[in-house]
Amino acid sequence: MAVGVAVPGSVQPARAADISSPVITLTFTALRIARGGLSAGEIETLVREVVGLVVQARNEVISHIDGHVAARALGEMDAFTIEFTNYAQFRNDPRWVRNLASRVISSASVDKRELDATQDKKAADAIGHALNVKYAMAEVAATDAGYNAESRNLLRQRYIQANEAILQKLEPACQVTFTDNDAYLYTKTWQCTAANGETATATETLNKVTGQWINPPVNVDDLKIAAAVNSSWKVAKTILPTLKQP
């Protein structure tokens, strides 16, 4: 069932649920660790933070999205999350970390192929959340596992490519309705629908007599983000600029 949010005038994105934000925060935290330059103590602190964010993201994603549409991707994300809770304890065991990194990267790669292949946007959206959580884990594990610069660069490129596919494939679709049968008012109502079926609506209203806006023109880009508050498209749009930084 689609969930909608009405936004008067300029967009004020607000909804009780927001499963994209913890995934975004998790990604930024993982990138801080993977890019290095931190002391061992700071890394330990950040790893504990990642664990907490992974658990939050897992719980919110699985509770919000119908699991059957992407059962394998979400199931493996859940399993890796449970394993990742031991990360701070075992991260100095090279064999354990290399094994974890290899399995997470492999799972995320399968997610990417399924994302490309599926025509079901809701399924693709769920897969998009799962692969972003996994790639965040992989960034940290690959660094601790001692992957060389070339391998880490290839991993980052796959991460970028996955989110570029999300950005292109799952962009919210927007429709506009005009009303011009009033002697005084002219209105235009926009509705944007995210890949998961949720919507956001906003209306701009012009007084034709005074030329003044009663409700200001709608910023469609903001409306797309409001519709996509629970969509992996918002994750991709937010994190891609940082992912592409050297």
C-alpha positions as CSV (number, residue, x, y, z in Angstrom):
1,M,0.0,0.0,0.0
2,A,1.4,3.4,-1.0
3,V,2.0,5.9,1.7
4,G,1.7,9.6,0.9
5,V,2.7,12.9,2.4
6,A,1.1,16.2,1.4
7,V,3.5,19.2,1.4
8,P,2.0,22.7,1.2
9,G,3.9,25.1,-0.9
10,S,7.6,24.6,-0.7
11,V,8.6,21.2,0.4
12,Q,9.1,20.4,4.0
13,P,10.1,16.7,4.0
14,A,8.8,15.1,7.1
15,R,7.5,11.6,7.8
16,A,7.6,9.4,10.9
17,A,9.6,6.7,9.2
18,D,12.9,7.3,7.6
19,I,14.9,4.2,6.9
20,S,17.3,5.9,4.5
21,S,19.0,8.1,7.1
22,P,20.6,5.3,9.2
23,V,21.9,3.7,6.0
24,I,23.4,7.1,4.9
25,T,25.0,7.6,8.3
26,L,26.4,4.1,8.3
27,T,28.0,4.7,4.9
28,F,29.6,8.0,5.9
29,T,31.0,6.4,9.1
30,A,32.4,3.4,7.2
31,L,34.1,5.7,4.7
32,R,35.8,7.6,7.5
33,I,37.2,4.3,8.7
34,A,38.2,3.0,5.3
35,R,40.0,6.2,4.4
36,G,42.3,5.7,7.3
37,G,44.4,8.2,9.1
38,L,42.8,7.4,12.5
39,S,44.3,6.0,15.6
40,A,43.6,2.5,16.7
41,G,41.4,3.8,19.5
42,E,39.4,6.0,17.2
43,I,38.9,3.1,14.8
44,E,37.6,0.9,17.6
45,T,35.2,3.6,18.6
46,L,34.0,4.0,15.0
47,V,33.6,0.3,14.5
48,R,31.3,0.1,17.5
49,E,29.4,3.0,16.0
50,V,29.1,1.1,12.7
51,V,27.8,-2.0,14.5
52,G,25.0,0.1,16.2
53,L,24.0,1.7,12.9
54,V,24.0,-1.6,11.0
55,V,21.6,-3.1,13.6
56,Q,19.4,0.0,13.4
57,A,19.4,0.0,9.6
58,R,18.7,-3.8,9.5
59,N,15.7,-3.5,11.9
60,E,14.2,-0.5,10.1
61,V,14.7,-1.8,6.6
62,I,13.3,-5.3,7.3
63,S,10.4,-4.0,9.3
64,H,9.4,-1.4,6.7
65,I,9.8,-3.4,3.5
66,D,8.1,-6.6,2.5
67,G,10.9,-9.0,2.8
68,H,9.6,-11.4,0.1
69,V,10.4,-9.0,-2.7
70,A,14.1,-9.3,-2.1
71,A,14.4,-12.2,0.3
72,R,17.9,-13.3,-0.4
73,A,19.4,-9.8,-0.3
74,L,17.7,-8.8,2.9
75,G,18.3,-12.2,4.5
76,E,22.0,-12.1,3.9
77,M,22.1,-8.5,5.1
78,D,20.5,-9.7,8.4
79,A,23.0,-12.5,8.7
80,F,26.0,-10.4,8.1
81,T,24.7,-7.8,10.6
82,I,24.6,-10.5,13.3
83,E,28.2,-11.5,12.4
84,F,29.3,-7.9,12.3
85,T,28.4,-7.4,15.9
86,N,31.6,-9.4,16.7
87,Y,33.8,-7.1,14.5
88,A,35.5,-5.2,17.3
89,Q,36.4,-8.4,19.0
90,F,37.8,-10.3,15.9
91,R,39.0,-7.5,13.7
92,N,42.6,-8.3,14.6
93,D,42.2,-11.8,13.3
94,P,43.3,-11.6,9.7
95,R,41.7,-14.9,8.6
96,W,38.3,-13.9,10.1
97,V,38.4,-10.4,8.6
98,R,39.5,-11.7,5.2
99,N,36.7,-14.3,5.2
100,L,34.1,-11.8,6.2
101,A,35.2,-9.2,3.6
102,S,35.2,-11.8,0.8
103,R,31.7,-13.1,1.7
104,V,30.2,-9.6,2.1
105,I,31.7,-8.4,-1.2
106,S,30.4,-11.5,-3.0
107,S,26.9,-11.0,-1.6
108,A,26.9,-7.3,-2.5
109,S,28.0,-8.2,-6.1
110,V,25.1,-10.5,-6.4
111,D,22.8,-7.7,-5.1
112,K,24.2,-5.5,-7.9
113,R,23.4,-8.0,-10.6
114,E,19.9,-8.6,-9.3
115,L,19.3,-4.9,-9.0
116,D,20.3,-4.5,-12.7
117,A,18.1,-7.5,-13.8
118,T,14.9,-7.0,-11.9
119,Q,12.0,-5.0,-13.4
120,D,10.2,-4.8,-10.0
121,K,11.1,-1.4,-8.6
122,K,10.0,-2.2,-5.1
123,A,12.3,-5.3,-5.1
124,A,15.1,-3.2,-6.6
125,D,14.6,-0.6,-3.9
126,A,14.9,-3.2,-1.1
127,I,18.0,-4.6,-2.8
128,G,19.4,-1.1,-2.9
129,H,19.2,-0.7,0.8
130,A,20.8,-4.2,1.4
131,L,23.7,-3.6,-0.9
132,N,24.5,-0.2,0.7
133,V,24.6,-1.8,4.1
134,K,26.9,-4.6,2.8
135,Y,29.2,-2.3,0.9
136,A,29.7,-0.2,4.0
137,M,30.7,-3.3,5.9
138,A,33.0,-4.3,3.1
139,E,34.8,-1.0,3.0
140,V,35.8,-1.4,6.7
141,A,36.6,-5.1,6.5
142,A,38.7,-4.8,3.3
143,T,40.8,-2.1,4.9
144,D,41.4,-4.2,8.0
145,A,42.0,-7.3,5.9
146,G,44.9,-5.6,4.2
147,Y,43.5,-5.4,0.7
148,N,45.9,-3.5,-1.5
149,A,45.1,-0.1,-3.0
150,E,44.1,-1.5,-6.3
151,S,41.6,-3.9,-4.7
152,R,40.1,-1.3,-2.5
153,N,39.8,1.0,-5.5
154,L,37.9,-1.7,-7.5
155,L,35.6,-2.2,-4.5
156,R,34.9,1.5,-4.4
157,Q,34.1,1.5,-8.1
158,R,31.7,-1.3,-7.7
159,Y,30.1,0.6,-4.8
160,I,29.8,3.7,-6.9
161,Q,28.4,1.8,-9.9
162,A,25.7,0.2,-7.7
163,N,24.5,3.6,-6.5
164,E,24.7,5.1,-9.9
165,A,22.3,2.3,-11.0
166,I,20.0,3.0,-8.1
167,L,20.0,6.7,-8.9
168,Q,19.1,6.1,-12.6
169,K,16.7,3.2,-12.1
170,L,14.8,4.3,-9.0
171,E,14.3,8.0,-9.4
172,P,10.9,9.1,-8.2
173,A,8.4,9.8,-11.0
174,C,6.5,13.0,-10.9
175,Q,3.2,14.1,-12.4
176,V,1.6,17.5,-12.5
177,T,-2.1,18.6,-12.5
178,F,-3.1,22.1,-13.6
179,T,-6.2,24.0,-12.4
180,D,-7.1,27.2,-14.3
181,N,-10.9,27.4,-14.0
182,D,-10.9,30.0,-11.3
183,A,-11.2,33.7,-12.1
184,Y,-8.6,34.6,-9.4
185,L,-6.4,31.6,-8.7
186,Y,-4.2,29.4,-10.8
187,T,-2.9,26.2,-9.2
188,K,-0.5,23.5,-10.1
189,T,-0.2,20.3,-8.0
190,W,2.8,18.0,-8.2
191,Q,2.8,14.4,-7.0
192,C,6.1,12.4,-6.9
193,T,6.1,8.6,-6.4
194,A,9.1,6.8,-5.1
195,A,10.2,3.3,-6.3
196,N,8.7,1.8,-3.1
197,G,5.3,3.3,-3.9
198,E,5.3,6.1,-1.4
199,T,4.3,9.6,-2.6
200,A,4.8,13.3,-1.7
201,T,2.4,16.0,-3.0
202,A,2.8,19.8,-3.1
203,T,0.7,22.6,-4.7
204,E,1.7,26.0,-5.9
205,T,-1.0,28.7,-6.1
206,L,-0.8,32.0,-8.0
207,N,-3.2,34.9,-7.5
208,K,-3.9,35.9,-11.1
209,V,-5.2,39.3,-10.2
210,T,-2.3,40.5,-8.0
211,G,0.4,38.3,-9.5
212,Q,1.4,37.2,-6.0
213,W,2.1,33.6,-5.0
214,I,-0.2,32.3,-2.3
215,N,1.8,29.0,-2.2
216,P,5.3,29.4,-3.8
217,P,6.5,27.4,-6.8
218,V,7.2,23.8,-6.0
219,N,10.8,22.6,-6.0
220,V,10.4,19.3,-7.7
221,D,13.8,18.1,-6.6
222,D,12.9,18.6,-3.0
223,L,9.6,16.9,-3.6
224,K,11.4,13.8,-5.0
225,I,13.5,13.6,-1.9
226,A,10.4,13.9,0.3
227,A,8.8,11.0,-1.6
228,A,12.0,9.0,-1.3
229,V,12.5,9.3,2.4
230,N,12.3,5.5,2.8
231,S,13.9,4.7,-0.6
232,S,17.4,3.7,-1.5
233,W,17.3,6.4,-4.2
234,K,17.7,9.0,-1.4
235,V,20.7,7.0,-0.1
236,A,22.4,7.0,-3.5
237,K,21.7,10.7,-4.2
238,T,23.1,11.6,-0.8
239,I,26.3,9.5,-0.7
240,L,27.5,9.4,-4.3
241,P,29.3,12.7,-4.1
242,T,31.3,11.5,-1.1
243,L,31.9,8.0,-2.6
244,K,33.4,9.6,-5.7
245,Q,35.9,11.6,-3.6
246,P,39.5,10.2,-3.7
